[in-house]
Amino acid sequence: MKAWFGLVLHTLKVFILFTGCTILFYYGIMWVNEEYESYHRYDAPEGAAIKVSGTFDEEKGSMLERLILFYLNGE
């Protein structure tokens, strides 16, 4: 009977430790989520930034020039 009670007590301690760590991990993830939720990734840049994406007029070039450009840029 004493061995069975010790086994139940040990199992209960492991269960409480696991539950506590799980709750701590959950609230840690929720805290990180709240921190990055207010982070505005798409704000307009400040300072001397320039826009690099957009359309440009393609130059009329031969297929060989385009192939060389492809190999140089690795695209």
Secondary structure in CASP SS format (residue, H / E / C, confidence):
PFRMAT SS
TARGET T0000
AUTHOR 0000-0000-0000
METHOD secondary structure of the structure
MODEL  1
M C 1.00
K H 1.00
A H 1.00
W H 1.00
F H 1.00
G H 1.00
L H 1.00
V H 1.00
L H 1.00
H H 1.00
T H 1.00
L H 1.00
K H 1.00
V H 1.00
F H 1.00
I H 1.00
L H 1.00
F H 1.00
T H 1.00
G H 1.00
C H 1.00
T H 1.00
I H 1.00
L H 1.00
F H 1.00
Y H 1.00
Y H 1.00
G H 1.00
I H 1.00
M H 1.00
W H 1.00
V H 1.00
N H 1.00
E H 1.00
E H 1.00
Y H 1.00
E H 1.00
S C 1.00
Y C 1.00
H C 1.00
R C 1.00
Y C 1.00
D C 1.00
A C 1.00
P C 1.00
E C 1.00
G C 1.00
A C 1.00
A C 1.00
I C 1.00
K C 1.00
V C 1.00
S C 1.00
G C 1.00
T C 1.00
F C 1.00
D C 1.00
E C 1.00
E C 1.00
K C 1.00
G C 1.00
S C 1.00
M H 1.00
L H 1.00
E H 1.00
R H 1.00
L H 1.00
I H 1.00
L H 1.00
F H 1.00
Y H 1.00
L H 1.00
N H 1.00
G C 1.00
E C 1.00
END
